[in-house]
Amino acid sequence: MKLTLELLLSPVGLTACGLVFLSLFVTWRSHRFFTRFLTYAITVLFLLASMPLFANLALGALERKATQEKICSPPPPGTLFVVLAGGIDGNPMHAQDFSALKTASLKRLLAAVQLAQRTPDSTLLISGGWGRTVREANLMGALAVQLGFPASRMILDTASRTTFQTAVNTRERILQFPVGRRYLVTSADHMPRAMMAFAHEQVSICAWPVDYEAIPIQALDMLNPQISALDKTTRVVHELLGMLYYRLIKFQ
């Protein structure tokens, strides 16, 4: 009960309640159909986007698609692992400023390093071009070395700022490795769009999704508006719009 009350009194919860009361007020006071329709539409969209029930169902659908694409066997010796960066915060001034890495970057790198460390003669190709003085790939590469992975078996792509740019810029390096020894490591919700980009560049690569965040459907709290749900819904919309952009514009 206490948790439910705290969630309802949070900024997201108060906004949701305010929109509901506004909808009731408009229904009572306004006779204009457009005003009522617009108010109802905004209210419903916000409630759905901020509701953990909807957010986790939507995110889970993307993550299940990524799992379905993971049809490859465990990586053999000599495998190339392509790791996509997941963003940085601020403007890090040196490659050891690991706190600047966003959670997605950290989770993807940690999973890739663990995978590469138990795969003999493997290579890490880390791609991430965001940043001024220091790029994502520089930070992630330095962290991989701190975790014990040899720098001599790493390739850093600091030029690519988007998933599609990574597929284009790293194509020749990836094709140097035989089919069956190319693995793509990224967050599960991002994997479907990433696989589209590499497929467009005619690069056959095995999907190895990590960083699953959709949680099982739970009790009443799943109906309370939460900022974490808004974040998940935003990521889903970002990926869906990205895939739509690929199909309608980028791949034409």
C-alpha positions in Angstrom: 0.0 0.0 0.0 2.8 2.4 0.9 4.6 1.7 -2.4 1.4 2.2 -4.4 0.8 5.5 -2.7 4.4 6.7 -3.3 4.1 5.8 -7.0 0.8 7.7 -7.3 2.4 10.8 -5.6 5.5 10.7 -7.8 5.7 13.3 -10.7 4.6 10.6 -13.2 1.8 9.4 -11.0 0.6 13.0 -10.4 0.7 13.8 -14.1 -1.4 10.7 -14.9 -3.9 11.6 -12.2 -4.0 15.2 -13.5 -4.8 14.0 -17.0 -7.5 11.7 -15.8 -9.2 14.6 -13.9 -8.7 16.9 -16.9 -10.5 14.3 -19.1 -13.4 14.2 -16.6 -13.5 18.0 -16.5 -13.5 18.3 -20.3 -16.3 15.7 -20.5 -18.4 17.7 -18.1 -17.6 21.2 -19.3 -16.7 21.1 -23.0 -19.0 20.5 -25.9 -16.3 20.6 -28.5 -15.6 17.1 -29.9 -12.0 17.9 -30.9 -11.1 19.2 -27.5 -12.5 16.1 -25.8 -10.9 13.8 -28.3 -7.4 15.4 -28.0 -7.6 15.3 -24.2 -8.7 11.6 -24.2 -6.0 10.7 -26.7 -3.2 12.3 -24.7 -4.4 10.8 -21.5 -4.6 7.3 -22.9 -1.2 7.5 -24.6 0.4 8.8 -21.4 -1.2 6.2 -19.2 -0.2 3.3 -21.5 3.4 4.6 -22.0 3.9 5.0 -18.2 2.2 1.8 -17.2 4.7 -1.1 -16.4 2.2 -3.6 -17.7 2.2 -2.1 -21.2 5.9 -1.2 -21.2 7.1 -4.7 -20.2 4.8 -6.4 -22.7 6.1 -4.1 -25.5 9.7 -4.5 -24.5 9.3 -8.2 -24.0 8.0 -8.6 -27.6 11.2 -7.0 -29.0 13.4 -9.1 -26.7 11.6 -12.3 -27.7 12.3 -11.4 -31.4 16.0 -11.1 -30.6 16.0 -14.5 -28.9 14.3 -16.0 -31.9 17.2 -14.7 -34.0 19.8 -16.3 -31.7 20.0 -19.5 -33.6 23.8 -19.9 -33.6 25.7 -22.5 -31.7 28.3 -21.5 -29.0 31.1 -19.5 -30.6 34.1 -21.6 -31.8 37.7 -20.6 -31.3 38.8 -17.6 -33.4 35.4 -15.9 -33.3 35.0 -12.1 -33.9 32.6 -10.5 -31.4 31.2 -7.2 -32.6 30.1 -5.1 -29.7 27.8 -2.1 -30.2 28.1 0.8 -27.7 25.1 2.0 -25.9 25.9 5.6 -25.2 27.9 7.8 -22.8 27.1 10.7 -20.4 28.8 14.0 -20.5 32.2 14.6 -22.0 34.8 12.2 -20.6 38.4 13.6 -20.8 40.3 10.3 -20.5 39.8 6.7 -21.5 39.7 5.5 -17.8 36.6 7.6 -17.0 34.4 4.5 -17.1 31.6 6.1 -15.1 30.7 8.1 -18.3 29.5 4.8 -19.9 25.7 4.4 -19.9 24.3 1.2 -18.5 23.7 -0.3 -21.9 27.3 0.2 -22.9 28.5 -1.4 -19.7 26.2 -4.4 -19.9 27.1 -5.1 -23.5 30.8 -4.9 -22.9 30.8 -7.0 -19.8 28.8 -9.7 -21.5 31.1 -9.6 -24.6 34.3 -9.7 -22.6 33.1 -12.7 -20.6 32.1 -14.4 -23.8 35.5 -13.6 -25.5 37.5 -14.7 -22.5 36.1 -18.2 -22.6 36.5 -18.4 -26.4 40.2 -19.1 -27.4 41.8 -16.7 -29.9 38.7 -14.5 -30.1 38.7 -10.9 -31.2 36.6 -8.0 -29.9 35.5 -5.3 -32.4 34.1 -2.5 -30.3 32.1 0.2 -32.1 31.1 3.5 -30.7 31.8 7.0 -32.0 30.0 9.3 -29.7 32.1 11.6 -27.6 34.5 14.5 -28.1 37.9 14.0 -26.7 37.2 10.3 -25.8 34.8 8.1 -27.8 32.6 5.3 -26.6 34.9 2.7 -28.1 37.9 4.2 -26.3 36.2 3.9 -23.0 34.9 0.4 -23.6 38.2 -0.8 -24.9 40.1 0.6 -21.9 37.6 -1.1 -19.6 38.0 -4.4 -21.5 41.8 -4.2 -20.8 41.1 -3.5 -17.1 39.0 -6.7 -17.1 41.9 -8.7 -18.4 41.2 -8.9 -22.2 44.4 -8.2 -24.2 44.5 -5.0 -26.3 46.2 -6.9 -29.1 43.0 -8.8 -29.7 40.8 -5.7 -29.9 39.7 -3.5 -32.8 38.2 -0.1 -32.0 35.8 1.6 -34.4 35.5 5.2 -33.2 34.0 6.6 -36.4 30.5 5.0 -36.2 27.8 7.0 -34.4 24.8 4.9 -35.5 24.1 1.2 -35.8 23.8 1.6 -39.6 27.2 3.3 -39.8 28.7 0.4 -37.8 27.4 -2.1 -40.3 28.8 0.0 -43.2 32.2 0.9 -41.6 33.0 -2.5 -40.2 31.8 -4.6 -43.1 35.2 -5.3 -44.6 36.8 -6.3 -41.2 33.9 -8.6 -40.4 34.0 -10.3 -43.7 37.6 -11.3 -43.0 36.2 -13.8 -40.6 34.4 -16.9 -41.9 30.6 -17.3 -41.5 30.0 -19.0 -38.2 32.7 -17.0 -36.5 31.0 -13.6 -36.5 28.9 -12.7 -33.5 27.0 -9.5 -32.8 26.6 -8.5 -29.1 24.1 -5.8 -28.2 21.0 -5.3 -26.0 18.1 -7.6 -26.7 15.7 -4.8 -27.6 18.2 -3.3 -30.0 19.1 -6.6 -31.7 16.3 -6.8 -34.3 17.2 -3.3 -35.7 20.9 -4.1 -35.6 20.4 -7.4 -37.5 18.4 -5.4 -40.1 21.4 -3.1 -40.7 23.9 -5.9 -41.0 21.6 -7.9 -43.3 21.3 -4.9 -45.6 25.1 -4.7 -45.9 25.0 -8.5 -46.8 26.9 -9.4 -43.6 25.9 -12.7 -42.2 26.4 -12.5 -38.4 25.1 -14.5 -35.4 22.9 -12.6 -33.0 24.0 -12.8 -29.3 21.5 -10.6 -27.4 22.2 -9.5 -23.9 20.8 -7.0 -21.4 17.2 -8.3 -21.1 15.1 -5.9 -19.0 11.5 -6.8 -19.5 10.2 -8.2 -16.2 7.3 -10.7 -15.7 3.8 -9.3 -15.2 3.2 -8.8 -11.5 0.4 -7.6 -9.3 -1.3 -4.2 -8.9 1.9 -2.1 -9.1 2.1 -3.0 -12.8 -0.8 -0.6 -13.3 0.8 2.4 -11.5 2.5 5.0 -13.8 6.3 4.9 -13.3 9.2 6.7 -14.8 11.0 3.4 -15.5 8.1 2.3 -17.6 8.2 5.5 -19.6 11.9 4.8 -20.2 11.1 1.3 -21.5 8.3 2.6 -23.7 10.6 5.3 -25.1 13.2 2.7 -26.0 10.6 0.5 -27.8 9.3 3.5 -29.8 12.9 4.4 -30.7 13.6 0.9 -32.0 10.3 0.6 -33.9 10.7 4.1 -35.5 14.3 3.1 -36.4 13.2 -0.1 -38.1 10.5 1.8 -40.0 13.0 4.4 -41.0 15.3 1.7 -42.3 12.5 0.1 -44.4 11.0 3.2 -45.8 14.0 5.5 -46.3 17.4 4.1 -45.5 17.1 0.9 -47.5 15.5 2.5 -50.6 
